[in-house]
Amino acid sequence: MAIDQIKIRGARTHNLKNVCVDIPRNKLVVVTGMSGSGKSSLAFDTLYAEGQRRYAESVSSYARRFMDVLDRPDVDSIEGLSPSIAISQHTSTPTTRSTVATVTEIADYLRVLFAKAAVPYCPEHDVPLSKSGIHDMVDAALSLEPGTRVMILAPVVRHAVADPDTVAREMTRRGFLRLRIDGEVCTVDALPAAERGAVHTIEVVVDRLKISAEAKTRLADSFEVAARLSDGRTALLNMADGSVRAFSLHYGCPECDYTVQDLTPAMFSFNNPLGACPHCEGTGVVEQFDPDIIVKDRTLSIADGAVCGYSRRNSVKFAELRELFSRIGLSVDAPWQDLPEWARVLVLEGDGKAAGKGAPEGCRFNGVIAELELAWSRARSESAKVGMRAMRRSFTCRHCSGERYRREIVSVYLGAGDRRVNIVELMNMTLQQASERLAALDLDPQTGQIAAGPLDAIQKRIGFLCDVGLGYLTLSRQARTLSGGEAQRIRLAGQIGSALTGVLYVLDEPTIGLHQADCAKLISTLKSLVDNGNTVVAVEHDEEVIRAADFVLDMGPGAGELGGELVSSGTPDQVMADTNSKTGAYLAGLKTVTAPREPIDHPLARTLRIVGASGHNLKSVTCDFPVGAISVVTGVSGSGKSTLVNDTLAVALRALYHNSRETALAYDRLEGTQFFDKVIIVDQSPIGKTPRSNPATYTGLFALIREVFAQTPAAKERGYDASRFSFNSRGGGRCEACEGDGQIKIEMGILPAVYVVCSTCQGLRYNRETLEVKYKGKSIAQVLDMTVSEALEFFSAWPAIVRKLQTLEEVGLGY
């Protein structure tokens, strides 16, 4: 008999209070409720954790060593559970090398597609490169009239500076007696006179023969010898009419010396040296000294410190510039902005660059930037680089224009005619555009057959991504710039593409960051997972998703200790009819959300303005943000919200106020920056940096609380300062048996590690002497166990603490 329910009995993970529930399988199930009510504790820390743990136990002990097995949740029993996959909101890896194409595996298929079905072109002449096998060369020779006299040539020098005498001596040593120099055949002991440093084309005469059927083997041997002499290049000279036909074992240009090796998938990866731009190593950016940082205040003179490190205070460096300026007739006391352009270029970039700007002759100077680069390369330790690092910034690589690939890779095209496309052009397209371009490729029947497999895999993946509302993303978009919601939907699309069945999918608010216009697409995607025979459990607050669910679990009734109960469960209609459910009341329209206050009805004169923002898909946007008001930037997914605010405005302000080394996307100027002196960016990055982080340490409350305990009579009597009440300080007040963790980790080999409460401190983290110090009858450990709401009342006499706690309470984190 098929199991049609997941039966949970006695779930007590975190704040769950012995929850018992039957969840239908192969349905879309939404877990909802107010923040802190226990939604994630039920969905992720109970259902997913147990499903993953059971799957891990089914594999071999050897394989289990490489798996991150979760702890067993605190639950009596779970029946009918499938292997589980969690698709959470955590953003992708922060490396700059990770892109939408790489994380979706589209890049892998594109590499195969280009290696097997694309044609390399000459970047100079824009003609397709060709290659021939030895048999092709022999067939070309045998196609001539029988009896035709021919020469087999090896082009050892092509259009390059060379000394014919040197080449002749080397070829004589190898046993060859004739050369063809600039079209004239001569023997090695009767070379024509040549100018020193002249450009020549020199070919070795490997063989001379008459064309006949019996000469086939001789032709093959001669062509092989010629190819070995000249790195795969050969030529066939028809002595009757003087025509020459060139061949190459590798892809080569018929009009110049340009060649490329046989194409391989590795050559189309910017993470591989074969394909990466050698100057930026495939990152698209290079770190250099920034002239705008070196010269921060253009109103100052060099003597007063306009050029960082070259003011009067640095006598040696300043003397160099003073001597230079005396030679060119300028004053070091003149403001930097009043100096002629050639003088500014001379100081920063040296005489080489300044010569083209009108600098007088004879003013030799390497340039400040060159001197800094030399000092940077000679620095042997990080401490030696600290001062210089602040003057460096990332710039787009000028060799690859930020595209990451080698020049020869950008000249490889898929398709022909006007519809041909290279890998850089594809990577810079949105998913939707790339799909349309690939569908319109003009391929010959043989190439089409080769490309069919990779093209089908790419189009399927792009289709899944477009179905979850991500068609606006470019393939080259860095994964670290994706929002949590976008990263989650990319993983969701990957799961749809895998076509698994019988799996429990657990999702964390998949609609976050998604415009309402795209919600229908997401719901359709979730339903398709269900239609494939899977169970989807989504933690969600969105009304549209809740109404579309087959089954709803409403957690509550409050948050923290006031939550952890299953308030209502059933179909959306059943939850709406349940008078105990707050969610049901809002769905039924019995309760509504009202605006907290009236909007501002008076004009806001002061504004922060960004002018001409044109990064990514922005079209020279000019936007005003009123000072002293809340501004919301909204729009459909991919409309440019994050580009405008996160990638342009925020980065530009951070560079202005905090000397950030990040580079903002393109914009013309900022206005109204004088109204601020600091910018704070609150994004979706996780805040916990170590396992010891908690709300008290992160918000700075812990330092204030420790000061309170340090001022108690008992602490003063014993000579304890604030450091005594830290569980991170060795040799202080923490329990050394567990090093202030309150629990001890016991490694179990192939089994998950077991955490046991420290028997010395009983999980309180501190030693006995520290716990004897109390404030208002509570020890430091008891205070840390309080909720924000309880602590707010407890520390009501301390305004600095109350201020921080009140903020946490007001944003709904009182639990």
N, C-alpha and C positions, 0 to 999 in steps of 0.2 A: 504494500500500500504506500502510495506516494505521500511524502510529508509536505503539507501545504502551509505550515506555520513555523515560525521561529519562536520557541517558548522560553522566555526569560523568567527565572524564579530567584527572588532574594538578591537583587542587585544593590550593592552598598558602596560602589566606587565613589570616592570623594563625598559629595553631599547627598547622594542617592539614599533614600530611606526605604530599603527593602522592597524595591520596585519589582512588581510581577506583571508581565504583559505578554500577550500573544500577538506577534507581528506576521501578517500574511506574506508568504513568499511569492516571488515573481510579480511584485507590485511596486508602484512608486509610493514610498512611505516618506512623509515629511515629519520631522521632529521639530516642534516649535515651542515657544514660551519666552518669557522675559530673560534678559541677560542674567547669568548666574543661576538659572533655575535647574541646571543639570542636563541640558541637551547634549553637550559634547561628552559629558561623563557617561551618558547612556550609549550614544552612537559610536564614539571613537574609543573611549577608554574601557568600554565593556564589550560591545558587539565586535568592533574591528579587532581589538586587542586579543580577544579569545579566538576569533576566527583565524587570525594570523598565527597565534601560538599553536593551535591545533594542527595547522598546515605544517609548521616548522617541525612538529614532533613526528610527522609522517615521513620526513625525508631522512636520509642517512645521517649518522652522527658526524661524519666528515663534512658533509654539505652544510650542516647546521653551524659549524664553526664560523662560516662566512656570512651568516645571517644575523641581523639585528633583532633578536627575539624579544618581544615585549613581555612585561611581567604579567603574571596571571591576575585577572581582575577579581575583585572581591564580590563574588556572586555564587549562589548555591548551585545553580545548574542552568545550562542553556542547551536546548534540544533543537534539532533541525537547522543547525548552523552550517553555512557553506564557507569555502575559502574566501577570505575577504581582501578587498583592495581599497585603500583609502586614497581619495583625491582631495587633498587639502589646499589651503590658500598660500602655502609658503612659496615665495618667489624662487626662481631658478638660481643656479650657481652664479656667483658674482663675477666670474671671469669674463673678460672682454671678448674672448674667442668663442663664446657660446652665443649662437644666434637662433632665431626662429627656425631657420632651415636645418641647423644641426640638431636641435632638441626634438624636432619632429621627424628626423631621419630623412627628410626630403633631400638634404644635401648629399647623403650617401647615394641615393638613386640618381641624382643629377651628375655626380662624378662618374658613375658607370655609363650613363647616357652620353655624356660628352666624350668619354674615352673611346667608346665603341661606335658612335654614330656621327660625331662632329668632324669637321674638316679644318685643319690649320691654314691660316692665310699669312702672307707676308705683311708685316706692319707698315713697310715702306711703300710697296707697290699694290697692296690690296688685291693680290691674285692668290688663288688657292695653291697650296703647296702640293707637290706630287712626290711619290716614291716608287721605286721599281725594284723588283727582284732580279737576280742574275739571269733568270730564265727570260724575263722581259727584255733585258738588254740583248741577249742572244737572239731572241725572236725579231727584235728591231733590226739587227744586223743582217739576219737571213732574209728579211723582207726586201733587201736591195737586190738589184739585178745580179745574177751569178757572174763572177769575174770582176765585179767592182772592187777596186783597190781601196782599203780602209786602214785607218790607224786607230788603235785603242789608246786613249789618253787618260792620264791620272792628273787632275788639276791640283797641284800641291800648293800653289799660290794663286789667289784670285783677287785682282784689284787691290793689291797691298804693297807697301814698301818692302822691297826684298833685294838681296844681292845675288844676281844670277850665278856668279862664281862660287859662292858658298853652296847654293843649291846644286850646282853641277858637281862639285866635289863630293857631296853627300850621295848623289845619285850614282856617280861612278863607283863609289865604295859598295853600293848595293847591286852593281852590275848593269846599269842602264847607260846607254851611250848617246841617246838623242833626247833633246828637249824641244818644246815648242814655246818660244818666248814671244809674247804679244802677237801671236798669229804666224810667226816665222819659225820653221823647223831648222834646227842646227845641231851639229854634233857638240859634245861636251868640251872638245878641244878647239873649237872654232866659234866661240860665243861672240855675238855682236857687242860693240862698245856700249856701255850703259852708264848713265849719270848716277852719281851717289845720291841716295835718298829718293830715287825715282820709284813710281808706282808701276808694278808689272803684274802680268798674268803669266804664270809659268806652269806648263803641263809636261809631264814625263811621257815620252813615247814608249809605251809598254810593249806594243806589238804592231807589225805591219803585215797585212795578208790580203789575199783575194777571197771574196765571198764565194763559198761553195757549201754544199750539203755536208761534205766530209769535214769541213772546218768547225763544225758545231762544238766539239769538245775543246778545241784550241781556243775558240772564242770565249767559252765559259771560263777556262783557266785564266785567260788574259784579263777578262773583266774582274775576276776575283782578285788578281794581283793588283790591278789598278785601284780597286775599292779599298784594299788594305793600305795602299800608299797614301790615299787622300781622304781618309775618314769616311768612306762610303760613297764618295763622288767619282763618277767616271764620265767619259765623253767618247763619242764615236765620230771620227772625222772621215767624211767621204772625200777621197783624194781627187775624184773626178770633177766635182763641182765646188769643192771647198766648204760645203755645208757641215755644220757641227750639231750633233744632237747630244744634249746633256742628260745624265741619269744620276740618281741618288738612291742609295739603300734606305736613307732616312728621308723624312719630309723636307723638301728643299724648294727654294724659290727659283724659277727658271730665269729670272732677270738679275739676281744678285746672289751673294754668298749666304744668305740667311737660311738656316736649317733648324729643325727641332727634332728631338728624339721621338720615337714611337710613343703615342699617347697612352697613358695609364691612368686609372682612377686617382692615384696619389697625386698626380700633377694638378688636379682640380680641387685640391684642398689647401686652404690658406694656413692650415695647421701643419703642413708638411713642407720641408725645405724645397721640394721639387716644384711646388706651386706657389709658395709664399713669396711676396716681394722681399728681396734680400735686404733692403734698407730698413724696413719697419718690422721685418720678420713676421709678416702676416697680420699685424694688429691694425694697420691703417693709420697709426699715429706714431710720431717720434717725439721724444722728450728733449727739449732744447731750452736754452736760456732765452727769456722773453725780454725784448727791448723795452716794452712798456713797464716791466717790473724793475729793470735795471735803472731806468730813468722814470721815477715815480712822479716827481714834481717838476714840470717843465718850466716853472717860473724861477727856479733856483739856477745859480751859476754852477759851473764845475767846481769852483773853489769852495762853494757853500754846500756841496754834496749832491748836485743834480745826478751825477753818475755814481751809483752805489759802489763804495770801496775806493773811490778816487778823489776824495775831498782833502782839504788841508791836513786833516787828522792822520791820513795815511801818507806820510811824507815821501816815501819811495814811489808809490803809484802816482801821486799828485805831481811829482817832479817830472815824470815821463810826459804827462799831458801838458804841463806848463812849457816844457822844452819844445814839444810838438807845435803848440799854439804860437810860440815865439817865431818858429820857422815859417808858419803859414800866415802870420800877421794878424792873428785874432787874440782876444783877451779871454783868459779863464774866468774873469769876473763878469762877463756878459751872460745874461739869462739864457738858458738852453734854448728856449723857444725863439730867441732872436738870432741864433746862429744860422748861417746859410745851410741849406739841406745837405750839401756835399760835406760840410764840416761835421754834421751830426752822423752821417753815414761813415765818415772817416774814423770817428771816435769809436763807434759801435762795431762796425763790420770791417774796418781796415782799408788800406789804400787800394786793394784790388777792386772792391765794389765802388769806392769813391771816385775812381778814375773816370767812370762813365757818367758821373754826376757833375763834372766840372771842377774837380779838385786840381790844384796846381801840381806840377810834376816835382818829384823829389821828396814828397812828404811820406816817407816810409813809416808805416805803423800797422801792426798786426790786427789791432782792433780789440776792444774790451771783451767782446763775446768770444773771440778766439782764445784770448788769455784765460778766460773763465773755463772754457772747454778743456784747455790743456791742464789747468789746475784740477778739474773734475776727474780727468782720466788718470792723473797721478795720485789722487787721493786713495789711500790704502785702507781707510776705515770709515765707518758710517759717521763717526763723530766729526771727522774732517770734512764731511759733505753737508753737515747740518746747515751751516750758514748759506751755502750755495744752493741748496735744494729749494729754498723759498723763492729763488729767482728763476726756477725752471718751470716750464709748463708744457702740456701736450699740444702738439701741432699736427695738423693733417700732413701725412707723408706726401711730399711733393713729387716723388718718383712714381707712385701708384695712384696719386690723388685720393688717397683714403680707401681705395677699392680692395686692397690687401693682396692682390694677385700679381704674379710676374707679368711683364710686358708680353711675353710669348703666349701666355695662357689667355690673355684678353683678346688675342688675335685668332682664337679658335672659335669657329662658328657652327651652330647647329642649323640646318636648313640652308636654303639658297635664296638668292634674289633679295627683294625688299623685306622679306619675312624672316631672314636669317637673324639669329640672336646669339650673343656670347653669354658666358656664365655671369659676368658682372651685370649685364643688362637684366638678366633674369632675377638675380639676387636683389636688385634695386626695385623690382616690381612688387606690387601688393600680391597677395595670394590669388585674388580674383583675376588680376591682370596676367599673372604668370600662367594661370590655367587657360585663359583665352589665347595667349600667345603660343603656348605649346600645342593647343588644339589646331592652330592655324599653320603649323609648320609644313613647309613644302619639301617632302622627302621622297627620294626615288624608291621604287618597290623593295629593293634589297635592303637599303638603309632603314626603311619603314619597318621591315620585318625584324631587323636587329633591335630597333628602338622600341618596339611594341611593349615588351615586358617592363622596362623601367618607366616608360611614359604612363602605362596603366597604373603602376604603383604610386607614382607622383600625383596623378590626377585623383586617385582615390583619397589620398591623404589630404590634398588640398580641399577636396569636396567635404570631408568630415570637418575640417577647420572652418570652412565657410558656413557649414550647418550650425555651428555653435557661435556664429556671429563674429568670426575673426578674419573675415575676408579682407579687411582693411590693413592688416599687418603686412609689412614688407618682409621678404625672406631674409634680408640682411639685418633686420632689427635685433639689437643686442638683447639677449634673454634677461639680463639684469635690469633692463629698463621696463620690463613688463610689470603691470600691476599684479597683485595677488590673484584677482579674479581672472585676468587673462592667462596667467600661468596655469591656473587650475583648469580652465577650459581647454588649453592645449593638451594637458594630460587626459582630459575627458575625451577629446577627439581621438587621441591615441588608443584609448581603451575601446572605443567604438570600432576603430579600424582593426583591432586584434580579433574581433568576432568571437570572444569567449562566451560560454554559456554556463549556467549554474554557479555564478559568482555573486557574492554580496559586495556591492559598491557602496561605500560610505563617503558622502560629499559634505563639504563645509561651505555653506552659503554660496552655491554656484552662481547666483545672480548678482553678487556684489560687483559694483562698478559697471554693471550692464544696464544700458538704457532700456526703458520699458518697451520701446519699439522692437527690441531684440529678444524679449522674454519668450515670445511664442516659439521662436527657433530653438531656444534652449530646452523648453519643455518638450518639444518634439524630439530632441536628441535624447533626453532622459527616457522618454517613452520607447524610443528605439532600442535602448539598452534592455528595458523590460521585455520588449517583444522578442529579444534574442534569448529569453529564458533566464534573465538575471533578476535579482532583487536590488532595488536602489533605495537607500536610506539617506535622505538629505536633511541636514540641519539648515533650516531656512526660516526667514521672516517675511518674504515677499508674498503679498496677498494672491497674486496670479498663480504662483507655484502651489501655494496651499490649496487653492480651489481646484487645481488640476490633479492633485494627489488622489491616489486610490485609498489611502489610509493616513490618518493624522494622529500623532501623539502630542498632546499638549502638556508640557511640564510646568511645574509651579509649586504652590501658588505665588511664591515670592522668589527672592534671590538668596544664595548662600544657605544659611541655616534655615531660612524660611521657605526654601525650595526643596528640590530633590524628590518631589512626589509626582505621580502620574495623575494629573487633574482630570483629563478626559482623553478618550481614544475612540476611533471609529472613522467613518467616512466624513468628509467635510460637512455634509448636511447633519450628521449625528452630533458632531462637535458644536455646530451652530445652535443646535437645539438644547445643548447641555448648559444649564444655568450656572454651573460651577466654573465654566471655562471663560477666562477673560478674552482669549483669542476668538472663541466662538461668538462672544458678544460683539466684537469689532467686525467680524466677518458678516454677521447678521444685520449690521447697521444699528444695533442697539446702543453702541458707543462709537464716538467719532473723535478724531484727533483735531484739536483746535490750535490755532496759531498762538504761541506763547505771549506775543506782544504785537502792538500795532507797528506797521513799518514806518520808517522815518519819513515825515511829510515835509521837512524843510530841505532846501538845496544844500548839497555838500560841495563847498567851494574848492577845498584842497583835494588833489588827486595824485595818485601814482600812475604815470602813463608810460606804456611801452609802445614804441613807434616802429613800424616796419618789420614785425616778426615774420620771418619767412623760412623757418626750419621745417624739415620734413614736408608735410602737406599744407602748411600755413601759407596763405597768399597775401603777403605784406600786410599783416594784421596790425591795426593800431587800436589800443584798448586802454580805457581809464578805469582805475580801481579807486573808489572814494576812500579817503583817509578817515579812520574812526568809524568804519561801518563794516558789516559782514558782506563780502561779495562771493557769489556762487558762480562757478563756471560750469555749464552743463552742455549737453548735446549728445547725439547718438554716438555709439562706440566708433572710434576712429576718426572723429571729427576734428581732433587737434587739441583737446583740452589739456592733456598731460604735456604735449609738446609746448604749448603756450606757457603754462604755469610752472611745471616741474623742470622741463629741459631748457627753457629760455629765461623766464623771469626770475625764478628761484636761484638758478646758477649764476646769473648776472649779478644779482644782489649779493650773493655769498662772495663772489669775487670782489665786489666793491667794498663791502663792510668787513670782510674777514680774510681778505687776501687768498681766497681759495684758488687752487691751481686748476680747477675744472674749467672747461671752455663752454660757454653757452652757445646754443644754436644761433643762427644768423638773426640779427636785428639791427635797426639803425641807431636808436638811442633810447635812453631812459630819462624821464622827467619826473620831478617831485621826490627825488631820493633824499633831499635835505630834510624831509619830515621824519626820517627814521635814522637809527644808528645801529640797528642789529636786525638780522633776519633769522627766524627759527622755522625749520622745516619739519613738519610732522608727517611721516609717511607710514607705509605698512611694514617697515623693517621690524623684525623682532627686537624687543628691548633687553631680554635676558642675555647677558654675555657669559655668565658662569653659572654652574648649578647652585652657587651660594646667593645669587641675586634674588631679591624679593621686593615687594612693593615698598617696604620701608627703606631699603638700601638705595633703590633706584630713584626715589623721589627726594632723597636727602633727609627723610624723617628720622632715620636711624641715628644719624649724628646728633640731632637735636634731642632725641630720647636718651641717648647715652650721656649727654650733658646734664639732663635732668637727674639721672641716677647718680652722676658724679657729684652733684650738689647736695645730696641727702646727708644727714648727720652721720649715718653709719659709714658711708663712703669716705667722708672727710676724716673720720676717726681712724680709719684703716689706711688712709693715704692713697685711696683709689682715684685714678683720673678716668676720663671718658674711655680711654683705650682698654681699660679693664673690662668693659661691658661689650666688647666686640668678640664675635665668635670666629673672626678671621685671624686674630693676632695670636701668634705662638707665644707661649710662656706667660700669658695674661690670665684672663678669667675664664677662658673656654675649657671645656673638657678635653684633655689631651688624648684620652682613650679613643675617641671618635673624631678628634681634630675639629670639634665644633659642628659636626654634621648632624649629631643626634641619632645617627644610625650607622651601622657598619656593613659594608658590602662584602659578601662572601662569594667568591668566584666558584662556579659549579661545573667548570669545564664545558661539556656539550650542552648542559642545561642552562637556562637563564640564571643570571646572578641573583642571589637572595639577599635582601636587605633586612637586617634584624635591628631592633631597637637597642641602643647602647646600654649595656647593663650597669655601667658606671654612673651615667647621668640620667638614665631612664628617658632618653630622648629629649632632654631639656637643653642640651648643647653646652651648658656652663657647669663649672665645678661648684662644689657645695658652698665655698666661701663667697663666691660671687652671688649666688642665689639667696644668701642671707641678707643681702642689701635690698631693702624694699622701699618703694615709693607708694604712699597711700595703701599700704598693705599688700602690694603686688610686686613680685620679682620681675626682672627683665624678661625672663622666659614667658611668664604669664602675660606680660604686655604684648609680646610678639604674637601670642595666640589670639589676641583680641581682633575683632573685625574693625573696619574703619569707623563704623557707626559707634561701636562701644568705646573705641579710643578717643573719638571726638568728645564724648561726654567726660571721659576719664581725665583728659588733659585740657579741660576747658579753661584752666587758669594760665595757659601758656599760649599767647597769641601767635607766635611763630609756628608752633605745631598745629594749632587750630586752623590756621590759614591753609596749610597744605592738606590737612584732613578734610576740610570743608570742600575743597576743590574736588577731591576724590569722591566725596559724597554727592556733590552736585552733578557729576558726570555719570552717576549710576553705579559706582563701585563701592558703595557702603558695605557690601557683603564680603 
